[in-house]
Amino acid sequence: MYLSVTGVVPENEFILLLSFENGEKRRMDMRPYLNHGIFKELKDPMKFSLVRVNFDTIQWENEADLDPEFLYENSTLVNE
């Protein structure tokens, strides 16, 4: 299933609150990924907080991005 990301809000402890085109909100814990490649730069909370939606996924100022399918599959549903 391919769903576009429609919104992103950085939260404390390197968590992202993601909104998807199907209306779901999901939380993504980015801590396990911050020791790899370009994502190491995002250990700085200020840099991490600069995440934004770009096309159908998210991207940071250092051009790090993640596939929307990866984000959906590795995040947890937020029950509101």
Number of C-alpha atoms within 10 A of each C-alpha: 5 11 15 19 25 20 18 20 15 18 15 8 10 18 17 22 18 25 20 19 13 10 9 15 21 20 21 19 16 19 13 8 13 16 13 9 9 13 18 11 15 23 15 11 14 9 13 21 18 14 21 17 17 13 10 16 22 22 18 18 13 14 11 14 17 12 14 17 14 11 23 23 11 14 18 15 14 12 7 5
